[in-house]
Amino acid sequence: MDHDAPEGWPRGGEWNWLWEAYAAGIPVATIVAVVLLNHRFPGNVVGAAIALSAMAAVVLIFGRRVTRLPERDWRTITFVGAVIGLWVLAMLASPVSVAAVLATYPIVFSTLPLVTALVVTTIVNLMPLGILLLTRGLESPNLSLAVAITLIGVVGTPVVGTVITTSMKQRRQLALLVAELAATRAESARLSREAGTAAERERLAREIHDTLAQGFTSIVMLAQAIEPELDADTAAARRHVELIGATARENLAEARAMVAELTPSPLEEPLPAAIARQCDRLAAETDAAVTARIDGDLPAQSMASDVVLLRAAQEAFANIRRHAHADAVTVELTSTDTGVRLAVTDNGIGLDGRSEGFGLRGMRARVAQVGGTMSLCQAAGGGTRLTVEVPS
């Protein structure tokens, strides 16, 4: 296996049509040179042309397939040996065929490890000189030229081969990096979608808890209160039935607003009016004395902050209905130096060691989203005091 290749990148993945055009084009160009220079360096033109053509055909047919093999095996050795063997046959036919040696370099360096490729190309560069000495001896008139070309090849090939190998490695690393980046972006997009879905689910859960669930709770409590009143106090029963109808209509409006992704229906009116209306409903449902103190000059603030304050009041009132057993509640909506503060105080049984439920946790999350603060503590003289402050 090619240990220089990054994991996940196929060996030889950088071999493309440009390498094929080069490795096959050089033998074809060499055939032209053999024909044109035959008068200067005579030889078997036909034999050289056949060997060089076969060399180009082997590269085109097997080159890409062999360079992409996952393991170096007999097919790799056979391919490299065939290319070099055909080149040697071409040189034996015509000395001009030595020019085709340039086609062997990318083939050797793309299929063999760097050290092995350097050894093989050095042997290849020495072959023309060896063939000349074996066929012509020391008396050959081209001996000095052959020695010079051999020295250039022996010195230059390691540099060129190292550059080729380094370039291929960098291309593999770049391609792998691009693939990893694409995978990371896809994963980031998936996580973002999941986070958005989770956030939307949490938002809807808080909306349902703060509106529909509390409305249904009020309806249940009013229905329970009606049963003993049917015979003893029909006027009170009739009043509670009217409250059930009003609460059901508000719940229906809330549900339609959620479906249509519109502004929550209580905020179709100003925040002070919405808070006052919630206070009136609490007084009617619990018979507690509810005192509302609302400043008339509240600073202008965002719709998100108004929603947070209204939902905080609704959650506080829901807890008073279910747990507090209070007969007096004070609601204060006042301006501060930095924003608006809502304080809800009751004289009920207090916190009584209860842990915060979903409603209070959702309220804290809402307040934090708009940069506000929330505190829940024992009120002076008993009961509970909830304070929420949001910036304007």
N, C-alpha and C positions, 0 to 999 in steps of 0.2 A: 504493500500500500504506500502511496506517496505521503510521507510524513510531513512534507512541507505544506500540503493542502490543508486548509482549515476543515474542521469536522463539518460534514453536511454538504461539502462542495465536491462534485464528482471529479476524479482525476482526469486531466485532459480537457476540462470544461472550457479552457481558454483556446482550444484548437478550433479554428473557424475557417471560413472560405478564403480569407486572406492568406493564411498559412498554406492552405492547399494550392492556391494560385501561385504562390511563391515556389513551393517545393516541387510542383509539377511544371511550372513555367520555366524554371532554370534549365532542366533537361531539354525542353523544347528549344530554348534559345541556344543551348549548346549544340544541338543538331545543326542549326543554321551556321554556327561558327565552324563546325567540322567541315561543312560543305565549302564555305568561303575560304578557309585557310588550308584546305587539303594540298594546294600547290606548295605551300611553305612547310607544312608538317604532314607529309603524305601518310595515308593509312587506309584502312578498310572502312570506307564511308558507310556502306550499307550495314555492315556489322555494328558499327558505332551507333548508327541511327536506330537500329532495332533494339539494342541494349538500352539506349537512353529513352526510347519510346516506352519500353517495358517498365523502366524505372518510374516514369511519369504515371503510367497506368496503375502501378502498385500503390503509389501515393494516393491517387484519386479514389481507388476502390477500397483500400484498407486503412488509409491514414487516420481518418477521424474515428473509425471504429476501434482501432487498436489503442490509440492514445486515450480513449475513454474507458478502457478496461479497468475494473476495480482493483485487479491484482496484476502484477508483472509476472507473466508466465511464458511458456514456450511460444505463444503467439507473438508476444512482444519481441522476443529474441529473433524469431523467424522473420518478422517484418523488417527490423533494422538490418538483419543479415542480408535479406533479399535486396534491399535498396543499395547497400554498400557493395554487394556482390555484382549487381548489374552495372554499377558505376565502374568497378574494376574491369569488368569485361569490356565496357565501352572504351576505357583507357588502353586496354590491350589492343583494341581495334584501331584507335586513333588517339594520339597524345593530346589533341585539342580537347578531348573529353574531360580532361582534368578540371576544366572550368565548372563542371557539374558538381564538384565537391561542395559548392555553396548550398546546394539543396539538401545535403545530408545534415547540416548543422541543426536546423530547427527540429528535424525528425529525431535526431539523437537526444537533444536536450529536452524535448517534450515527452519522451518515453522512458528515459533512464534517469536514475538518481544523478545528482550533479557530479559527484566524484567519478562514478562509472562513466558518465558522458564525457568528462574531461579526458579520461584515459582512452576511450574509444576514438574521440576526435583527434587526439594526438597521433594515434596509430594511423588513422585515415590520412592525416597530413603527411606522414612519412611514407605512405604507400607509393605516391608518384615517383619520388626519388628512388625508392627501392626497385620499382619496376624498370626505371630507366637504367639503373646500374646493372640489373640482371639481363636486360635485353641489349644494351649498347655498350655497357662497360664504362670505364673511366675516360675513354676516348670520345665519348659523345660530345658533339658541339654544343648541345643544349644543357650540359651539366651545370654550368654556373647559374643559368637561369632557373633550373630546377632547384638548386640549393637555395637560391634567394627566395623563391616562392615558398619552399618548405619552411624556411625560417620565419617568414611572415605569417604563415599559417599556424605554426607551433606557438608563436608568441601572441598572435592576435585572437586565435580561437578561444582560449580560456577567458579572455576579457569579454568577447562577444557572447560566449555561452553563459557566463555569469550574469551579464546584463539581461539576456533573454530569460533565464531562469528567475531572476529577481523580478523582472517585469511581469512574468506569468504569476508568480506568487502574490505580488501586490494586486494584480487584477483579481485573483481568486479572493483575496482578503477584502477588497473593495466590494466585490459582488456579494460576498457573505454579509458584509456590514450593511449593504443596502437591503438584503433580504431580512436581516435581523431588525433593521429600522422599520421596514414595512410590517413585520410581525408585531413589533412593539407598538406601532401606531394602531394596528388593528386591535391589539389587546387593550390599549388605552381607550379606544373608542367603545369597546365592549364594556369595560369597567365604568366608563362615563355613562353609558346607557343604563347599566344596572344601578349606578348610584342615583341617576336621575329618576329611575323608576321607584327606587326605595324611598327617595325624598318625597316623591309625589304621593306614594302610598301613605307615608307618615303624615304628610300635610292633610290628605283626605281623612285619615283616621282622626286627626285633631279636629278638623272641621265637623265631622260627624259627631264626635264626642261632645264638642262645645255647643252644638246647635241641635241636631235631630235627637241625639240620645237624651240630652237634658230636657228637651220638650216632651219626649215620651215619658220621661220620669215624672215630670209635672202632671201629665195626663193621668198616669197611674195613681199618683198620690191624691189627686182630686177625685178620681173615681172611688178610691177607698174611703175618702171623707164623705162622699155622697150617701153611701149605704145607710149609716146610722141617722142621717139627716132626713131621709125620705119621710119618716113618720113624725119625727120630733120638730124639725125646722125646715119646712118646705122652701122658705125664702132663701135660706143658706144653700140648700141643695140646688135651687134654680140658679143662684149666682155661681156656684161651682160648675154647673153644666155649661153656663155661658163661658166661663174661663176655659173649660175643656175645648169648646168650639173655637175660641180665639187662639188657643195654643196649637190646636191641630191645623188651623189655617196658616199660622206662622211657620209651622214645620213644613207644610206643603210649599210655601213660598221659598223657604230655605232649600228644599230639595230641588225645586225648579231652577233656582239660581245656581246651585252646584252643577246641575246637568248642563246648563247653558254657559257655565264658566263666567258668570256675571258677578258683580260686586255683591257680597252677602247682603240680604235684604234689610237687616237692621240698620245698615249704614247708608241706606237711601235717604236717611234723615241725619241731621248733625249729631255728633257724638254726645253732647250733653242731653239732647232729647232722647237718644237711644238708651243712655244710662238711666235717665229718669223713668222711662217706660219699663225698664227691667226692674227698677225699684218698686214701681206700682204693682207689677205682677207678683213680686216676692211678698209684698204686704198682703195682697189678696189671697195668695195661696197658703200662707202660713199664719195669718192673723198677727204677725209680729209688727211692732212699731218700727217702721223704716224711715230714717231721717236722711235726706239727701242734701248735701251742701256742695253746690256746683258753682264755681267762679263764672262770672259773666264775660270775662275777657281772657279766655284761654288763647294761648298763642296758636297760630296756624301750624299744622303738622301734616305729615304724609298720611295717606289712606292706610298704609301698613301699620303705622303707630296707632291710629284710631281703632283698627281691627284688634290689635293686641290688647288695648285697654278694654274694649267691649268684651272680648272673649275672657279676659281676666275677671271682669265683673260677673259674667255668666257662670264661670267655674266657681267663683267664691259663693255665689248665691246657691248653686247646686249643692255644694258641700254644706251650706247652712241648712238647706231643706232636709238633706239626708242624715246629717250627723250632729249638728250643733245643738238642737233643741233650744234655740235662742228665742227670746221674746222682744229683743231690741237690737236693731242693726243700724249702724251709721255708715253712710257712704260719702266719701269726700273726693271731689274731682277738682284739683287746684293746680295753678301754674307754679313753676319753680324757676330758678335762675337759668336752668338749662333745658327745661321741657315741661312735661305735664305729669302730675302724680295722681294715682288712684289709690285710695286707702279704704278698705272695707273692714269694719270692726263689729264683732257680735259679742253678746254676753252669755254665750252658750257654755258647753262643757269643756271647751278648749281642745287642744290637740290630743289629749288623752293617750299619748304614746303611739298614735297611728303613724305609719310610714306613708310617704307620699305615693299616691296612686298615679294612674296614667294621666289623669286630668292635670294634676299639678306639675308632673314632669313635662307634659306637653306645653303647659303655660310657661315654664322656665325656658323651654326651647323657643317659643314664640318671642318672648321678651329678649332673649339673647340675639335673635336674628335681627332685631332693630336696634341693637346696641343699648338696651335698657337694663335695669336692675330689678330684682324681685326679692322680697323678704317675707317670711311667714313666722310669726312669733306669738307668744302668749300675750294677750291684752291685759292692761292694768285692771285689776279687779276681777279677773277671770275672762274666759272667752278667747277668741282668736283675732289677730290683726294681720291682714294681708296688705302689703304695700307694693305697688308696681310703679316704676318711674321710667318714662321713655323720653328720649331727646326730641326736641322739636326741629 
